[in-house]
Amino acid sequence: MESKGITSSTPINTKFTVLTSSASDRRLYGFAVLSNDNAIQTVKIHLNDGTNIVQVFTLAIPASSGTNGVASAVDVFGNTLGESVFQKMREPNGLAYFNIPAGWSIQMEYNTTLVSETITTHLFGEIY
Amino acid sequence: MATSLTFTSAGFMQGSTFSSATSANTRYDILSTDATYTRRIYGLSVTSTDAGAQTVKFHLHDGSASFQIFTLNIPLNSGNSTTVASVDAFGSVFGASVFQKQRDANGVPYFNIPAGWKIQMEYNTALLAAEGLYVLVFGETYA
């Protein structure tokens, strides 16, 4: 599992790592994003093989997602906008997973300046 | 047909980026040849930052010749907008006659790429400086 808090110190429209590369293959089961920003954020998700960066998809993070008791945290992993990647493999219990080969990482970028707000990411799964 | 079970082990993934530095109507490898191992493909996704739609063609290549599989429209800003999903080329009905014919024990479609084979793609409209096509192919290796 890897979690990250993104604040104003992280520049907008700049790719940053939310799942660091590993020497082992990993199986990703979840990717959640919370935001206490009062405004909507548009985020882009990328896969990085260590050399090349491939954009996967783009989605909106509604204001206060997962932080106000009304708006849920955003299920990035299960989002239909990225299902062509994250929802293509299933284990015997029917749950979707996605293999991250050794050496690959996941990156994200957001598009609107954070002031005193924070975007929080959680990625989790299992290691082969 | 094998007479014993062969299981997949390691996952694999290959990403490709097309830009103004690549050429329209030219076949590019999006899954390079593995000379040793057969691979099981579970997904082929395309994202576009192009301001216009693209028409892409997919080909299988046996090491000597290319064989076209299908042609697909990539809407503008696929996977680059909060309202347009990245394109599930693997699950598209246009390529279902090839990619959707085998299923694993969990009911999930896969397609076997024999050792020595690769997958190629071509797009039909030149990309400008700020535009790109991003392709991911992923699955598991019978290793």
HADDOCK unambig.tbl for C-alpha pairs under 7 A between the chains (distance, minus, plus):
assign (segid A and resid 54 and name CA) (segid B and resid 15 and name CA) 6.14 0.50 0.50
assign (segid A and resid 54 and name CA) (segid B and resid 16 and name CA) 6.95 0.50 0.50
assign (segid A and resid 54 and name CA) (segid B and resid 17 and name CA) 6.65 0.50 0.50
assign (segid A and resid 54 and name CA) (segid B and resid 134 and name CA) 5.52 0.50 0.50
assign (segid A and resid 55 and name CA) (segid B and resid 47 and name CA) 6.62 0.50 0.50
assign (segid A and resid 55 and name CA) (segid B and resid 134 and name CA) 6.12 0.50 0.50
assign (segid A and resid 56 and name CA) (segid B and resid 47 and name CA) 6.25 0.50 0.50
assign (segid A and resid 56 and name CA) (segid B and resid 79 and name CA) 6.41 0.50 0.50
assign (segid A and resid 56 and name CA) (segid B and resid 86 and name CA) 6.90 0.50 0.50
assign (segid A and resid 57 and name CA) (segid B and resid 47 and name CA) 6.83 0.50 0.50
assign (segid A and resid 57 and name CA) (segid B and resid 79 and name CA) 3.98 0.50 0.50
assign (segid A and resid 57 and name CA) (segid B and resid 80 and name CA) 5.87 0.50 0.50
assign (segid A and resid 57 and name CA) (segid B and resid 85 and name CA) 6.77 0.50 0.50
assign (segid A and resid 57 and name CA) (segid B and resid 86 and name CA) 5.79 0.50 0.50
assign (segid A and resid 58 and name CA) (segid B and resid 79 and name CA) 5.36 0.50 0.50
assign (segid A and resid 58 and name CA) (segid B and resid 80 and name CA) 5.16 0.50 0.50
assign (segid A and resid 58 and name CA) (segid B and resid 81 and name CA) 5.45 0.50 0.50
assign (segid A and resid 58 and name CA) (segid B and resid 82 and name CA) 5.37 0.50 0.50
assign (segid A and resid 59 and name CA) (segid B and resid 81 and name CA) 6.87 0.50 0.50
assign (segid A and resid 59 and name CA) (segid B and resid 82 and name CA) 4.40 0.50 0.50
assign (segid A and resid 60 and name CA) (segid B and resid 82 and name CA) 5.65 0.50 0.50
assign (segid A and resid 81 and name CA) (segid B and resid 79 and name CA) 6.88 0.50 0.50
assign (segid A and resid 81 and name CA) (segid B and resid 84 and name CA) 6.74 0.50 0.50
assign (segid A and resid 81 and name CA) (segid B and resid 85 and name CA) 4.01 0.50 0.50
assign (segid A and resid 81 and name CA) (segid B and resid 86 and name CA) 6.19 0.50 0.50
assign (segid A and resid 82 and name CA) (segid B and resid 85 and name CA) 6.25 0.50 0.50
assign (segid A and resid 82 and name CA) (segid B and resid 86 and name CA) 6.10 0.50 0.50
assign (segid A and resid 84 and name CA) (segid B and resid 43 and name CA) 6.93 0.50 0.50
assign (segid A and resid 84 and name CA) (segid B and resid 45 and name CA) 5.59 0.50 0.50
assign (segid A and resid 84 and name CA) (segid B and resid 86 and name CA) 6.54 0.50 0.50
assign (segid A and resid 84 and name CA) (segid B and resid 87 and name CA) 6.40 0.50 0.50
assign (segid A and resid 84 and name CA) (segid B and resid 88 and name CA) 4.46 0.50 0.50
assign (segid A and resid 85 and name CA) (segid B and resid 43 and name CA) 6.49 0.50 0.50
assign (segid A and resid 85 and name CA) (segid B and resid 45 and name CA) 6.26 0.50 0.50
assign (segid A and resid 88 and name CA) (segid B and resid 42 and name CA) 6.17 0.50 0.50
assign (segid A and resid 88 and name CA) (segid B and resid 43 and name CA) 6.08 0.50 0.50
assign (segid A and resid 89 and name CA) (segid B and resid 42 and name CA) 6.55 0.50 0.50
assign (segid A and resid 89 and name CA) (segid B and resid 108 and name CA) 6.60 0.50 0.50
assign (segid A and resid 90 and name CA) (segid B and resid 106 and name CA) 6.55 0.50 0.50
assign (segid A and resid 90 and name CA) (segid B and resid 108 and name CA) 6.78 0.50 0.50
assign (segid A and resid 91 and name CA) (segid B and resid 106 and name CA) 6.59 0.50 0.50
assign (segid A and resid 92 and name CA) (segid B and resid 106 and name CA) 5.64 0.50 0.50
assign (segid A and resid 94 and name CA) (segid B and resid 106 and name CA) 6.80 0.50 0.50
assign (segid A and resid 99 and name CA) (segid B and resid 11 and name CA) 5.99 0.50 0.50
assign (segid A and resid 101 and name CA) (segid B and resid 11 and name CA) 5.95 0.50 0.50
assign (segid A and resid 101 and name CA) (segid B and resid 12 and name CA) 5.92 0.50 0.50
assign (segid A and resid 101 and name CA) (segid B and resid 13 and name CA) 6.80 0.50 0.50
